[in-house]
Amino acid sequence: MNPDTPPAFAVSSTLTRYRLAPNPGPMSLDGTNSYIVAAAGHPGVAVVDPGPLDEPHLQELAGAGSVELILITHRHADHTAGAVRLHELTGAPVRAADPAHCTGGAPLQPGEVISVAGTEVRVLATPGHTSDSVCFQLPLDGPAGSVLTGDTILGRGTTVLDHPDGRLDDYLSSLDRLELLGPATVLPAHGPVLPALDAVVRAYRSHRLDRLAQIRTALAGLGGDAGVRDVTDVVYADVDPSVRRAAENSVAAQLEYLRTLRERI
């Protein structure tokens, strides 16, 4: 191997390693982290988020071991597009919360514990980024465990709420659920691995509450009937055009959340 060529897989925790898919972009950061989960010495592996339909990437995943299971964190194509092809290469079932993204396997159930690749994977329902978002807890992964967070928690920046499918009330509840897992290692689908899930969750929650305060201030200046674009112009005034739509989606989710709060009063 050329010494300047990065390895196919990077170690991310005791039970996991990952391969960065070749799909960088404004929303995917450096690309999608496709994870291999397996206990040391176990011949079988599980793949989490196969990523895009890129043949060399999928061939590397298929060759990482005897693939027993393919798991999906949520429906977006940068996580799912390669799933059917990886199933063809390995014969492994594909399981996701959304039945539309399952191939040869049953939909994931909240709280389900899956025995695979010599370890166990716990399914956590974490809607908010999308309605079908799940995280995968690896409780046996080191002293505090780890959590494969998909796009619910990123390694850099903050998560977009894909409104109207993604909702802020769901997302805040998901953050509460994740915080209870303590200082687990964060294994995100985009960006670097992070320590201390509970601390990251608190920072995410603080960011969301700050944004809500900014939106309330914008509405006070614009008028309560201001639309998504008007509020985005104020709150995300310096946003790059490449992520403008994502900013509008997040504003829409937050405006819906504020309207719901007013209706409850």
Secondary structure as UniProt FT lines:
FT   TURN            3..4
FT   STRAND          10..11
FT   STRAND          16..20
FT   TURN            26..28
FT   STRAND          33..37
FT   TURN            40..41
FT   STRAND          44..48
FT   HELIX           55..62
FT   TURN            63..64
FT   STRAND          66..71
FT   HELIX           77..80
FT   TURN            81..82
FT   HELIX           83..90
FT   STRAND          94..95
FT   HELIX           99..101
FT   TURN            110..111
FT   STRAND          113..116
FT   TURN            117..118
FT   STRAND          119..125
FT   TURN            127..128
FT   TURN            131..132
FT   STRAND          134..138
FT   TURN            139..140
FT   TURN            143..144
FT   STRAND          146..150
FT   TURN            151..152
FT   TURN            163..165
FT   HELIX           168..179
FT   TURN            180..181
FT   STRAND          185..188
FT   HELIX           197..222
FT   TURN            224..225
FT   HELIX           228..235
FT   TURN            236..238
FT   HELIX           241..243
FT   HELIX           244..264
//
